[in-house]
Every structure is written in C-alpha cells, then in structure tokens.
Amino acid sequence: MDQLIFLFSQRMLKVSSCACSMTQQMPALEIDLDPYVNRTGNIWHVSMEGLGKYMYYGYRCKGSIMWNKGSRFHMRHVLLDPYATILGAFNPDKGECMSLAKCIGRLCNEPPFDWSGDVHPNLPMEKLSIYRLNVGRFTEDKSSKLPGNIAGTFSGLVEKLEHFKSLGMNAILLEPIFPFDEQKGPYFPYHFFSPMNIYGSKYDGAHDGASAIDSLKEMIKMLHANGIEVLLEVVFTHTAEGGDAACQMITFRGIDNSSYYIVKGDSGSGANNALNCNNPTVQQMILDSLRLWVTEFHIDGFCFINASSLTRGSNGEYLARPPLVERIAFDPLLSKTKIIADCWSPLDMSWAEIQFPHWKRWAEMNSRFCDDVRNFLKGEGSLSNLATRLCGSGDIFSDSRGPALSINFVAKNFGLSLVDLVSFSNDELSSHLSWNCGEEGPTNNVKVLETRLKQMRNFLFILYISLGVPILNMGDECAMSTGGSPSYDNRKSFNWDVLKTGLGSQMSQFISFLNSFRRRRSDLLQSKDFLKVENIDWHASDLSLPEWNEQSCKFLAVTLKSGVENGQSSSNENGLFIAFNSNECSESVTLPQLAEGVVWNRLVDTSLQFPEFFVKDGDPFVHKVAGLAPYDMKPHSCVLFESRMITA
C-alpha cells in the first residue's frame, strides 16, 4: 500500500504522522517527519506502506504559539489531513465531542473507478435548465419508496432520474456535498476533498467513505449518459470548525490558524471561521480541490456560495483583481467548466451587491431578476425593470458577457418557497417581497386560492420565458411549503406523494411544457447574445408605447420577432406575443396585425383552468386570435401567443 499525503502550512515547525485502526481511539503508530526529507517548500509529505490494518491516519502539528497573532498549534490534537480523499466514519454525533475515529483520513486501496464510456454533455450555457436539490432530502422520505440503504444517497438520486427528464431538466445543481457539520447544515463544511459519507449507500448499517465516492461517480456517469450535467455548490469562504477546544478543532485551526483563517480584528482567534481565500496556501488548496472534483469525479461546473468573499483580501478589502477568482477563470482545466458566482452568504443570510470581476467567464446568480419579478407580480414594480429582466439583464451582463451568464431564479433554497411566496406576507417577511394574495397562510377562500395558483404559474412563466438560465428549487414543482418560514432548517424532505396530487401534477406538466417551448424557440429564448432592437416591440394594451415612467401602470406586452434583417421581416410568422398583467382588473388587449394567412395561436393563459391554461405545440384546439382582435386578459395573469400560418 502506497499513499502520498500532502499537507500545506507556512509556520509549522514539527509534524508527526499518526496511524491507527478504526477501532482505536488513540494512535498506535506515530512517525516524526523530517523537514529535510518530508518537506518541500510549504508542503509536508510522507509515503506510507506496509501498515497492515492501520488504514487510518492523522497529524500532530507543533509550532510557535502566538495567541494574539492567531498562531495555534496543539500537539495533543490529532488533526484531519485537509487533502485526505477518503475520510473515516466522519459523522459527528450531535452535541458531542469528536473522537479520533471521526476526524481522520483513510488510506486508499480501492481499485480505480471505471469511467469508460463517460462523456461530458458539454451543453452550451444558454441551453441549460437547472434543478437545485439537496441529496439527502431528495429521496430520504418514505414516499420515495426506496430501500433504506439507498434512500437519501447518491444512489437514491439515480433512482429518480426520470423525474428530471420529465421536467425537461438537463442540469442538476447539488447543494454542498463536502463533509459538513450536521447541526449547522451543508453550507458549513469541514473538508473539501471528499463527499459526505452519509450520502453513500449503507453497508452493514453504516455509511462508508469509499461507498460515497463510488456512489457519486456512478450517479454522475448515469446522469451524463442521459444528457444531464452535474454542478456543485461549493463553500470555500468559511468552515464549521470551532474554537480551540478539543472537540472543536478538526484540521485547519490546528495546522496553521493564521494562514488558513482571517484573524485580524478578533484577537487572532479566527473565530469567525472566515477562510483567507487569497492567501497563497489557501488559494492553492481551493484550486487543488476544484481540479480533483473535475478530474476524479467528472463534475461539469461549480456554483461558488458567498462568492463576494472570494474577492476580498486578508484585511477584508475588495480587490480589483482577486487572484483566486482570476486563476479560476484562466485555469486550463477549470476554465472549461461552468463557473457561477452566488453572492449570497449563509453566515448572515445577506446578499452582497458588488460588481463581480468576471473576465467574461463567470456567470452570476441574478438576485435583481428575483426582486424585480416579485415586485412586478405583487403590483409594485416598474415596467422598465421587468423589461430589463425579460431581455437578459443588460444592466448587469452587457459588459462583454451576455444573457447566457445570467442565472435567473424566483425562489431559492434559503428564503420562501414558491408556494409560500404567494401565501405569506407578514411584517417579518417584508424583505422577501412576497404577497399572500389577500389572506395570510392557509385558507379555504376560493378567490384567494385561485389568485395564488395564477401567481405561481406567473412566476414559473416569467422564469422560463426570460433570456438567461432558469433554475428551479427542489419542491417548487409541486408547491411544497415550509409554513411560511424562510429558514433553511425548516426545508422539508421531498414528498413524492405531493407530486402525484392535482396541483403537483399540473405544475410539473407546466414546467415540462415551458422547458420544451424554450428549446423549440431557442432562437428567441435561449440566445447567447442579447436580442437586437429590431427583434423587440414593446406595447401597452392598445399597442401604443408602454407608459414606462408611470408607476401605477401594471401592464406590459412585448412582441418578439424572429428572422428580422435590416429592420425588415419577410413574414411575421413564428413571432411571439407575450403580455403580463399584475392589475386587479382585466385588460382588453389588442394583438399586432399579422400578414394574410397568419394567425396568433394562444399557447398560455395562466388565468384558465387546468389543463386549458397551456397547450402543447400542434394541439388542434389551440385558440386562434385574428390580428387586431381584442383579447380579454384576466387580473394577475400572463399570456403567450405564437404566430403561425393557417393550415388547411
């Protein structure tokens, strides 16, 4: 057995490698590393072989202790190797101190995974339709009907592959799968080079690190075979590691606290657990981690949580050219993956509004899209803001990027779910821009329920009809609620029985239709570049120009024209007419005049009953509206028409 172990540190003076069997709580073998033999620059390394049953290892580190400057070296602690690729039973007991067996790495003697036949889908960014999920919560509920040994695991996710395909999704975004503190949740990791053990299948009643690795690889290979990309949410800006107590120090704090963490301003303790991301040591560790996930796990891309912190220096200042962000953008391997910045922070649930440095490579989670759509649908937003979001957020992405790098969402996994967004709007939720449609919380009021149903359809409709990449949260396709709580802790496991209800069925079918329509009309809805001015006409309800500066105006319509050249179109066939009404009253809408032999086919009216509120292309019962004929558009609704030649 040969294993080369890497460990970064700048100030460490002495290192011991500790080996033990899984049943032991104290090391059975300790080897003092020789800095002349086992150290190259800032890298400590050791080759271990012939250890027999001693499959597990950790480190003791010794150095200068300067408390006020953040130096921490506790020789009594056995520390987890930050570069370990397999962990021992890394599953902390809630409320208990971590034993040695729960904080150590495991040497690898597993045969290499068979990646033969695996091909990255390599989908263009603008073609993506993303589904975000939590691996455990996705299938752990009994309603998944999965065996107990795979429910809530990577293998369980594979069993639900048809769900993604039925919705029309071609990418999934996994909430963080790095080993994390189960009390704090997946956005507080301990380690960056291995998946969480509990996401592997159970064998003999326990989760195993090697099983988690194999299950994840099998999952990715299967999803790739079905044309679905796999993206990871990653957190590199902070950890869940605690203070100096034995039960809280896991790895970085005991190896080199003042290098790994930002320590200025808190007496050198680094108690805020903010990683010093642009420190050369930490920066290299992050790059090594990302490269491992691409090379060893065939991951297609990453969404960087709390990305604004990646742009800060050790003193908290924003850097014009943050070295880590730039290196990721130009890395020969990572630059070929999809890289997304999400400037939301799980530390204080805040969103940082910054001009993220992108080098034409970084996509961004578009929080302005979310806010402007919510404001418009509750009757308070401006027409110009909605128009900007529909057309790909040129105010953000016209700086040499384009709409394909705008990741659009109307609800996130933190905050209100889609159904709660239209069901709760008390004072405590004011920042969420929600509207309860007339009554707070659960109700039997038919009018309120009808409005809520329309509003959910409206949110989904605008999400998928806008330029940019849509992302849907797990559970929003079947209106799963958290009872109005924006807390992540109150998010529930996916209930597969709800998916079979009338509401779950119709919403899922609507999402499937919208994804299908986006693909069919990719010329207008999945463009890599912004549409030209001649492709777009904005209207009021009577075809006059919209009242852009009138705050009380709550109606907007747009005609999108395909194949326009030099300001002229040989035919207005295959154009789209889309209208949005957030008024409390109906609007009599005039549709643009069409050429002879061309009519407007209604595809969507969110005010109608299921299944009439959307119709698939080619349905013989599509409603036809002649040019200039008025259309009665109900309150709080959206409509979509497509121009087609009359067929015999």
C-alpha positions in Angstrom: 0.0 0.0 0.0 1.5 3.3 -1.1 -0.1 6.7 -0.3 1.4 10.1 -0.7 -0.2 12.6 1.6 0.0 16.4 1.1 -0.3 19.0 3.8 0.1 22.7 3.4 1.4 25.1 6.1 3.7 28.0 6.4 4.8 28.3 10.0 4.8 24.7 11.2 8.0 23.6 12.9 7.3 19.9 13.6 4.8 17.3 12.2 4.0 13.8 13.3 2.0 11.3 11.2 -0.3 9.2 13.3 -1.7 5.8 12.2 -4.4 3.7 13.8 -7.0 1.1 13.1 -10.7 2.2 13.0 -11.4 0.5 16.4 -8.7 2.5 18.2 -9.3 5.9 19.8 -5.5 6.6 20.2 -2.8 6.4 17.6 -1.0 3.0 17.5 1.9 4.4 15.5 3.5 7.9 15.3 6.2 9.0 13.0 8.0 12.3 13.4 8.5 13.8 10.0 12.0 15.1 9.0 11.8 18.6 7.5 14.8 17.7 5.3 13.1 14.6 3.9 9.3 15.1 4.3 9.0 18.8 3.5 9.2 20.6 0.1 8.6 24.3 0.4 5.4 24.6 2.4 4.3 21.1 1.6 4.8 18.2 4.1 4.5 14.7 2.6 5.1 11.1 3.6 4.9 7.8 1.8 3.2 5.1 3.9 3.3 1.5 3.1 3.1 -1.9 4.7 1.0 -0.7 7.6 -1.4 -3.6 7.5 -4.5 -2.9 9.5 -3.5 0.7 10.2 -5.6 2.2 7.4 -6.4 5.4 9.1 -4.2 8.4 9.8 -4.0 12.0 11.1 -1.4 14.5 12.1 0.0 16.2 15.1 1.5 19.7 14.5 3.8 21.8 16.6 4.9 25.4 16.1 5.3 28.8 17.7 2.2 29.7 19.7 1.4 33.4 19.4 -2.2 33.8 20.6 -2.6 37.5 19.7 -1.4 36.8 16.2 -3.5 33.8 15.6 -0.9 31.0 15.8 -2.4 27.8 17.2 -0.5 24.5 17.5 -1.9 22.0 19.9 0.3 18.9 20.0 -2.3 16.9 21.9 -4.8 17.1 18.9 -4.7 14.6 16.1 -5.8 16.6 13.0 -7.5 15.6 9.8 -5.4 15.9 6.7 -7.0 18.7 4.6 -6.0 16.7 1.5 -7.5 13.4 2.5 -9.6 11.9 -0.3 -11.4 9.4 1.9 -12.5 10.1 5.5 -13.0 7.7 8.3 -16.6 7.5 9.7 -16.8 11.2 9.5 -20.2 11.6 11.0 -20.1 13.8 14.1 -22.5 13.0 16.9 -24.8 15.9 17.6 -23.8 17.8 20.7 -20.8 15.6 21.4 -17.1 16.0 21.0 -15.5 14.3 18.0 -13.4 11.3 18.7 -10.2 10.5 16.8 -12.1 7.9 14.7 -14.4 10.6 13.4 -11.7 13.1 12.4 -9.1 11.1 10.5 -8.3 10.2 6.9 -8.3 6.8 5.4 -5.7 5.4 3.1 -6.9 4.4 -0.3 -6.5 0.9 -1.6 -9.7 0.8 -3.8 -9.5 -0.2 -7.5 -9.9 2.8 -9.9 -13.4 3.6 -11.0 -14.4 2.5 -14.5 -15.1 5.8 -16.3 -15.1 4.1 -19.7 -17.9 5.5 -21.9 -18.5 8.6 -19.8 -18.8 11.7 -21.9 -19.4 15.2 -20.5 -22.6 16.6 -22.1 -20.8 19.9 -22.6 -24.0 21.8 -23.1 -23.8 25.5 -24.0 -24.5 27.7 -21.0 -27.6 29.3 -22.7 -29.2 25.8 -23.2 -29.2 24.9 -19.5 -32.3 24.3 -17.4 -31.1 23.7 -13.8 -32.7 21.9 -10.9 -31.3 22.5 -7.5 -31.6 19.8 -4.8 -30.3 18.5 -1.5 -29.0 15.0 -1.9 -30.3 13.7 1.4 -33.7 15.5 1.4 -34.4 14.5 -2.2 -35.1 10.8 -1.5 -34.9 10.2 2.3 -38.7 10.5 2.8 -40.6 7.2 2.9 -42.7 8.4 0.0 -39.7 7.9 -2.3 -40.4 4.1 -2.0 -36.7 3.4 -2.0 -34.9 0.8 0.2 -33.5 2.2 3.4 -29.9 1.6 2.4 -30.0 4.0 -0.6 -32.7 6.5 0.4 -31.1 9.9 0.8 -28.0 8.9 -1.0 -26.3 9.5 -4.4 -27.7 6.1 -5.5 -31.2 7.2 -4.4 -30.9 10.2 -6.7 -30.2 8.0 -9.7 -33.4 6.1 -9.0 -35.3 9.3 -9.6 -33.6 10.1 -12.9 -36.9 10.1 -14.7 -38.2 13.0 -12.6 -35.5 15.3 -14.1 -36.2 14.1 -17.6 -40.0 14.5 -17.2 -39.5 18.1 -16.1 -37.2 18.8 -19.0 -34.1 19.5 -16.9 -30.6 19.0 -18.4 -28.5 20.0 -15.3 -28.8 19.5 -11.6 -27.1 21.7 -9.0 -26.3 19.8 -5.8 -26.3 21.7 -2.5 -22.8 21.3 -0.9 -21.8 17.7 -0.5 -18.5 18.3 1.3 -18.3 16.8 4.8 -20.2 19.3 7.0 -21.5 19.9 10.5 -24.9 18.3 10.6 -26.1 20.7 13.2 -25.3 23.8 11.0 -26.0 22.2 7.6 -24.3 21.7 4.3 -23.2 25.3 4.0 -20.7 24.8 6.8 -18.1 22.3 5.7 -15.1 20.7 7.4 -13.3 19.4 4.4 -13.0 20.0 0.6 -11.6 16.8 -1.0 -14.3 14.2 -0.4 -18.1 13.7 -0.4 -20.1 13.5 2.8 -20.1 9.9 4.0 -23.8 9.8 4.7 -24.6 10.2 1.0 -23.0 6.8 0.3 -25.1 3.7 0.4 -25.3 1.8 3.7 -23.4 -1.4 4.2 -23.9 -3.4 7.4 -26.0 -0.5 8.7 -23.3 2.2 8.3 -22.2 4.7 5.7 -18.7 4.4 4.3 -16.4 6.9 2.7 -15.4 4.7 -0.2 -19.1 3.8 -0.8 -19.9 7.5 -1.0 -17.2 8.1 -3.6 -18.2 5.2 -5.8 -21.9 6.1 -5.5 -21.2 9.7 -6.5 -19.2 8.6 -9.5 -21.9 6.1 -10.6 -24.5 8.8 -10.2 -22.6 11.3 -12.4 -21.8 8.7 -15.0 -25.5 7.8 -15.2 -26.7 11.4 -15.4 -24.1 12.1 -18.1 -25.4 9.1 -20.1 -28.8 10.8 -20.1 -27.5 14.2 -21.2 -27.7 15.8 -17.7 -24.8 17.8 -16.4 -23.9 17.8 -12.7 -22.9 21.1 -11.0 -21.8 21.5 -7.4 -22.5 24.3 -4.9 -19.2 24.8 -3.1 -18.3 26.8 0.0 -14.7 27.9 0.3 -15.1 31.1 2.3 -15.7 29.7 5.8 -15.7 26.4 7.7 -17.7 24.9 10.6 -14.5 24.3 12.6 -14.9 25.6 16.1 -12.5 27.2 18.6 -9.5 25.9 20.5 -11.4 23.2 22.5 -10.5 19.6 21.8 -14.0 18.8 20.5 -14.0 21.7 18.0 -10.5 21.8 16.4 -10.6 19.5 13.4 -8.0 20.5 10.9 -7.1 24.0 9.7 -7.0 25.7 13.1 -4.5 23.3 14.5 -2.4 23.2 11.3 -1.9 26.9 10.7 -4.7 29.1 12.0 -3.2 32.4 11.0 -2.6 31.3 7.4 -5.9 29.5 6.8 -8.2 31.9 8.6 -8.6 35.7 8.6 -7.6 36.5 12.1 -7.3 40.3 12.2 -9.9 42.0 14.3 -10.8 39.1 16.6 -7.8 38.9 18.8 -6.2 36.4 16.4 -8.6 33.6 17.2 -10.1 33.4 13.7 -13.4 32.6 15.5 -15.5 33.8 12.6 -14.1 30.8 10.6 -13.6 33.1 7.5 -11.0 31.4 5.3 -8.3 33.6 3.9 -9.1 32.6 0.4 -6.5 34.8 -1.4 -3.6 33.6 0.9 -1.3 31.6 -1.5 -1.6 28.5 0.7 -5.4 28.6 0.9 -5.7 29.6 -2.7 -3.7 26.6 -3.9 -5.8 24.3 -1.7 -9.0 25.6 -3.3 -7.7 25.2 -6.8 -6.4 21.7 -6.0 -9.9 20.8 -4.6 -11.7 22.0 -7.7 -9.3 20.2 -10.0 -9.9 17.0 -8.1 -13.6 17.2 -8.4 -13.3 17.7 -12.2 -10.6 15.0 -12.8 -11.7 12.4 -10.3 -15.5 12.9 -10.3 -16.1 14.4 -13.8 -18.0 17.4 -12.3 -19.3 19.8 -15.0 -19.2 23.0 -13.0 -19.4 24.9 -9.7 -21.6 27.5 -8.1 -19.5 29.4 -5.5 -21.5 30.3 -2.5 -20.7 33.6 -0.7 -18.6 34.5 -3.8 -18.2 38.1 -2.9 -15.9 37.0 -0.1 -13.6 35.4 -2.7 -12.8 38.9 -3.9 -11.6 40.2 -0.5 -8.1 40.5 0.8 -6.8 39.5 4.2 -8.0 42.8 5.6 -11.5 42.5 4.2 -11.0 44.9 1.4 -12.4 44.2 -2.1 -9.6 43.5 -4.6 -9.8 44.8 -8.2 -8.2 41.6 -9.4 -8.7 39.0 -6.8 -6.1 36.3 -7.6 -8.3 33.3 -6.8 -11.2 34.4 -9.0 -8.8 35.3 -11.8 -6.9 32.0 -11.6 -10.1 30.0 -11.7 -11.2 32.0 -14.8 -8.0 31.2 -16.7 -7.1 27.8 -15.3 -6.6 25.4 -18.2 -8.9 22.8 -16.7 -11.4 24.9 -14.6 -12.0 27.5 -17.3 -13.6 24.7 -19.4 -16.2 24.1 -16.7 -19.2 26.2 -15.8 -18.4 28.7 -13.0 -21.1 30.6 -11.3 -20.8 33.3 -8.6 -23.6 33.3 -5.9 -23.0 36.4 -3.7 -25.5 35.2 -1.0 -23.9 34.5 2.4 -25.1 31.7 4.6 -23.3 33.3 7.5 -25.8 36.2 7.9 -28.3 35.4 5.1 -27.2 38.6 3.3 -26.7 39.3 -0.4 -23.7 41.3 -1.4 -24.3 43.8 -4.3 -20.9 44.0 -5.9 -19.6 44.3 -9.5 -18.2 40.8 -9.6 -14.9 40.5 -11.6 -15.7 38.0 -14.3 -13.1 38.1 -17.2 -16.0 37.1 -19.5 -16.1 33.7 -17.8 -18.0 33.9 -14.6 -21.8 33.6 -14.6 -23.8 35.0 -11.7 -26.9 34.3 -9.7 -29.2 37.2 -10.6 -30.8 38.5 -7.5 -32.2 41.5 -9.3 -34.2 39.2 -11.5 -35.8 37.7 -8.4 -36.5 41.0 -6.8 -37.9 42.8 -9.9 -40.2 39.8 -10.9 -41.5 39.6 -7.3 -42.2 43.3 -7.2 -44.0 43.4 -10.5 -46.2 40.4 -9.7 -47.3 41.9 -6.4 -48.2 45.1 -8.3 -45.4 47.3 -7.1 -42.6 47.0 -9.6 -41.8 49.2 -12.6 -42.3 48.2 -16.2 -38.7 49.1 -17.2 -37.3 46.8 -14.5 -39.4 43.9 -15.7 -38.5 44.5 -19.3 -34.8 44.6 -18.4 -35.1 41.2 -16.7 -37.1 39.6 -19.6 -34.4 40.6 -22.0 -31.4 39.2 -20.1 -30.5 41.9 -17.6 -28.4 44.0 -19.8 -27.7 46.4 -17.0 -25.6 43.6 -15.4 -24.4 41.4 -18.2 -23.9 43.7 -21.2 -20.3 44.2 -20.0 -18.9 41.8 -22.7 -20.8 38.8 -21.3 -24.4 38.3 -22.5 -27.6 36.9 -21.1 -26.3 33.3 -21.0 -24.3 34.1 -17.9 -27.4 35.3 -16.0 -28.7 32.6 -13.7 -32.3 33.5 -13.1 -34.4 32.4 -10.1 -37.7 33.5 -8.4 -37.2 31.4 -5.2 -34.1 30.0 -3.5 -33.5 27.1 -1.1 -32.9 29.9 1.5 -36.0 32.1 1.9 -39.6 31.4 1.0 -40.5 28.5 -1.3 -42.6 29.3 -4.4 -46.0 28.5 -2.8 -45.1 30.4 0.4 -44.1 33.4 -1.7 -47.8 33.7 -2.7 -49.2 32.7 0.7 -47.4 34.7 3.3 -46.6 38.4 3.6 -46.4 39.4 7.2 -44.2 42.2 8.5 -41.4 39.8 9.3 -41.2 38.8 5.6 -41.2 42.3 4.1 -37.7 41.8 2.7 -38.8 38.8 0.8 -41.2 40.9 -1.4 -43.9 38.3 -1.0 -47.7 38.7 -1.4 -50.3 36.5 0.3 -53.0 37.3 -2.3 -55.5 38.5 0.2 -55.2 36.3 3.3 -52.3 35.1 5.4 -51.3 31.5 5.4 -53.6 28.5 4.7 -57.1 29.4 3.6 -60.3 28.0 2.1 -61.2 31.2 0.3 -61.7 30.2 -3.3 -60.8 33.6 -4.8 -57.6 33.8 -2.8 -56.6 30.2 -3.8 -57.3 31.0 -7.5 -55.1 34.1 -7.3 -52.3 32.1 -5.6 -52.5 29.5 -8.3 -52.2 32.1 -11.0 -49.3 33.8 -9.3 -47.3 30.5 -9.1 -47.9 30.0 -12.8 -46.9 33.6 -13.5 -43.6 33.2 -11.6 -42.8 30.0 -13.5 -43.9 31.5 -16.8 -41.7 34.6 -16.4 -38.7 32.5 -15.2 -38.8 30.3 -18.3 -39.8 32.9 -20.9 -36.9 35.3 -20.0 -33.4 35.3 -21.5 -30.9 33.7 -19.2 -30.6 30.3 -17.5 -33.6 29.3 -15.3 -33.0 27.5 -12.0 -35.8 25.7 -10.1 -35.6 24.6 -6.5 -36.5 21.1 -5.3 -40.1 21.0 -4.2 -41.3 24.1 -6.1 -42.5 21.9 -8.9 -45.2 20.5 -6.6 -45.8 23.6 -4.3 -44.1 22.2 -1.2 -44.4 24.6 1.7 -42.4 25.3 4.9 -45.3 27.0 6.5 -44.1 30.5 5.7 -40.6 30.1 7.3 -37.7 31.4 5.3 -35.2 29.4 7.4 -33.2 26.7 5.6 -33.6 24.5 8.7 -37.4 24.3 8.0 -37.0 23.0 4.5 -38.6 19.6 4.3 -37.7 16.3 2.6 -39.2 15.9 -0.8 -42.6 14.4 -0.5 -43.1 12.2 -3.6 -46.8 11.8 -2.8 -47.4 15.5 -3.2 -46.0 15.2 -6.7 -49.0 13.0 -7.6 -51.6 15.5 -6.4 -53.6 17.5 -8.8 -51.6 20.7 -8.1 -48.3 18.8 -8.2 -49.2 17.2 -11.5 -50.3 20.3 -13.3 -47.3 22.4 -12.1 -44.9 19.7 -13.2 -46.5 19.4 -16.5 -46.4 23.2 -16.9 -42.6 23.3 -16.2 -42.1 20.5 -18.7 -44.1 22.4 -21.3 -42.1 25.6 -20.6 -38.8 23.8 -20.9 -39.9 22.2 -24.2 -41.1 25.5 -25.5 -37.7 27.2 -24.6 -35.9 24.5 -26.6 -38.2 24.8 -29.6 -37.9 28.6 -29.6 -34.3 28.7 -28.7 -33.8 31.4 -31.4 -35.5 33.9 -29.1 -35.4 32.4 -25.6 -32.0 30.7 -25.4 -29.9 33.2 -27.2 -26.2 33.5 -26.2 -26.4 37.2 -27.2 -28.8 40.0 -26.4 -31.7 40.3 -28.9 -31.4 43.2 -31.3 -33.7 46.2 -31.1 -35.4 45.3 -34.3 -36.4 42.0 -32.8 -38.4 43.5 -30.0 -41.5 45.7 -29.9 -42.9 46.9 -26.5 -46.6 47.6 -26.2 -49.3 48.9 -23.9 -52.7 47.1 -24.0 -53.8 49.1 -27.1 -50.5 48.7 -29.0 -49.3 52.2 -28.0 -46.0 52.6 -26.3 -45.8 51.5 -22.7 -46.0 54.1 -20.0 -42.5 53.4 -18.8 -42.4 56.3 -16.2 -45.9 55.7 -14.9 -45.6 53.8 -11.6 -49.3 52.9 -11.5 -49.1 51.1 -14.8 -49.1 47.3 -14.2 -49.5 46.0 -17.8 -46.7 45.2 -20.3 -46.7 43.4 -23.6 -43.9 42.5 -26.0 -43.6 41.1 -29.5 -40.5 39.1 -30.2 -39.8 38.7 -33.9 -37.6 36.0 -35.4 -35.5 36.4 -38.6 -35.5 40.1 -38.8 -32.8 41.6 -41.0 -32.0 45.2 -41.8 -35.2 46.3 -40.0 -37.4 44.3 -42.4 -39.1 40.9 -42.0 -40.3 39.0 -45.0 -43.0 37.5 -42.8 -44.2 37.9 -39.2 -44.8 34.1 -38.9 -43.2 32.5 -35.8 -43.2 35.7 -33.8 -44.2 35.7 -30.1 -46.6 38.0 -28.3 -46.3 37.9 -24.5 -48.3 40.0 -22.1 -48.1 40.5 -18.3 -51.0 41.9 -16.2 -50.5 42.5 -12.5 -53.6 44.7 -12.3 -56.6 43.9 -10.1 -58.8 44.3 -13.1 -58.9 42.8 -16.6 -57.3 44.3 -19.6 -58.6 44.4 -23.2 -55.5 43.6 -25.2 -55.0 44.3 -28.9 -52.6 41.9 -30.6 -50.5 43.2 -33.5 -51.7 42.9 -37.1 -50.4 39.9 -38.9 -49.8 39.2 -42.6 -52.6 37.5 -44.6 -52.7 33.8 -43.9 -51.0 34.2 -40.4 -52.9 34.0 -37.1 -52.0 34.2 -33.4 -52.1 30.8 -31.6 -52.6 31.1 -27.9 -50.3 28.7 -26.0 -50.5 30.0 -22.4 -53.1 31.9 -20.4 -52.3 31.5 -16.7 -55.8 32.5 -15.7 -57.5 29.5 -17.2 -58.3 26.2 -15.5 -56.1 23.1 -15.9 -55.5 21.7 -18.4 -56.6 24.7 -20.7 -54.1 27.2 -19.3 -51.3 25.9 -21.5 -51.4 23.8 -24.7 -48.6 22.0 -26.4 -47.5 22.8 -29.8 -49.7 21.3 -32.5 -52.7 20.8 -30.3 -55.7 21.1 -32.7 -57.7 23.0 -30.0 -55.3 25.9 -29.8 -57.2 29.2 -29.5 -56.7 31.4 -32.6 -57.0 35.1 -32.5 -57.1 37.2 -35.7 -54.9 40.3 -36.0 -56.3 43.4 -34.1 -59.0 41.3 -32.4 -59.1 42.2 -28.6 -58.3 39.6 -26.1 -59.7 39.7 -22.6 -56.8 39.3 -20.2 -57.8 38.5 -16.6 -56.3 40.1 -13.5 -52.9 38.7 -12.3 -52.2 36.7 -15.4 -49.8 36.2 -18.2 -50.4 35.1 -21.8 -48.3 33.8 -24.7 -49.2 33.7 -28.3 -47.3 32.4 -31.3 -47.9 33.5 -34.9 -48.5 30.6 -37.3 -49.5 30.1 -40.9 -53.1 28.9 -41.3 -53.1 25.3 -42.3 -55.7 23.7 -44.4 
